[in-house]
Amino acid sequence: MPVVNIQMFDGRDEAKPAIAKAVTEAIATHAGVDPQYVYVIFNDVKTENWAISGELFSETLKKSS
């Protein structure tokens, strides 16, 4: 039973069904697993809870605006 954890910024709910389908198909194909046993878990992360190069991503967004 493969379990795939995907962490990404919140606000991408429309993309989740397509992502879940593509990831499930890839795991099933390449690992030889029945797709019904592939679990995909989305962890939505707010930009103020994600840092890049030692800086919160929310601050990086403010600078680029």
CORSULMO-V702548 format. One record per pair of residues at least 4 apart in sequence whose ideal C-beta (glycine too) atoms are under 8 Angstrom apart, sorted by sequence separation. I is the first residue (numbers start at 1). J is the second residue. D is the distance in whole Angstrom. If there is no record, write none. Layout:
# CORSULMO-V702548
i=I j=J d=D
i=I j=J d=D
This chain:
# CORSULMO-V702548
i=8 j=12 d=6
i=12 j=16 d=7
i=15 j=19 d=6
i=16 j=20 d=6
i=17 j=21 d=6
i=18 j=22 d=6
i=19 j=23 d=6
i=20 j=24 d=6
i=21 j=25 d=6
i=22 j=26 d=6
i=23 j=27 d=6
i=24 j=28 d=6
i=25 j=29 d=6
i=26 j=30 d=6
i=27 j=31 d=5
i=28 j=32 d=8
i=33 j=37 d=6
i=34 j=38 d=8
i=45 j=49 d=5
i=46 j=50 d=7
i=51 j=55 d=6
i=55 j=59 d=5
i=56 j=60 d=7
i=57 j=61 d=6
i=58 j=62 d=7
i=59 j=63 d=7
i=60 j=64 d=7
i=61 j=65 d=6
i=28 j=33 d=5
i=33 j=38 d=6
i=45 j=50 d=5
i=51 j=56 d=5
i=52 j=57 d=6
i=55 j=60 d=6
i=27 j=33 d=6
i=28 j=34 d=7
i=50 j=56 d=7
i=51 j=57 d=7
i=28 j=35 d=4
i=50 j=57 d=5
i=27 j=35 d=8
i=48 j=56 d=6
i=52 j=60 d=6
i=47 j=56 d=7
i=48 j=57 d=8
i=25 j=35 d=7
i=28 j=38 d=6
i=47 j=57 d=4
i=48 j=58 d=4
i=24 j=35 d=5
i=27 j=38 d=5
i=47 j=58 d=4
i=46 j=58 d=8
i=6 j=19 d=7
i=24 j=38 d=5
i=47 j=61 d=6
i=23 j=38 d=8
i=24 j=40 d=6
i=6 j=23 d=7
i=23 j=40 d=5
i=4 j=23 d=5
i=20 j=40 d=5
i=19 j=40 d=8
i=20 j=42 d=8
i=4 j=27 d=7
i=19 j=42 d=8
i=2 j=27 d=5
i=16 j=42 d=6
i=2 j=31 d=6
i=2 j=33 d=6
i=1 j=33 d=8
i=12 j=44 d=8
i=11 j=44 d=8
i=4 j=38 d=7
i=6 j=40 d=7
i=8 j=42 d=7
i=10 j=44 d=4
i=2 j=37 d=7
i=4 j=39 d=7
i=6 j=41 d=7
i=8 j=43 d=8
i=9 j=44 d=7
i=10 j=45 d=7
i=1 j=37 d=5
i=2 j=38 d=5
i=3 j=39 d=5
i=4 j=40 d=5
i=5 j=41 d=5
i=6 j=42 d=5
i=7 j=43 d=5
i=8 j=44 d=7
i=9 j=45 d=6
i=10 j=46 d=6
i=1 j=38 d=8
i=2 j=39 d=7
i=4 j=41 d=7
i=6 j=43 d=7
i=8 j=45 d=7
i=9 j=46 d=8
i=1 j=39 d=7
i=3 j=41 d=7
i=5 j=43 d=6
i=7 j=45 d=6
i=9 j=47 d=6
i=9 j=50 d=7
i=9 j=57 d=8
